[in-house]
């Protein structure tokens, strides 16, 4: 978002989700994401899924 100079509110509006949900995704606290939302995020940010997703194994 910083590289694209886009605010949380602006991104939320472009993607069609709440600013709260954008914040949850930004902080890594989200547990799931719809592919349609991921697609819209990538389109709005002009990036690939791997640019915004990171795999972290569950801690046990």
Buried (B, 14 or more C-beta within 10 A) or exposed (E): BEEEEBEBEBBBBBBEBEBEBBEBBEEEEEEEBEEEBBEBBBEBBEEEEEEBEEEEEEEE
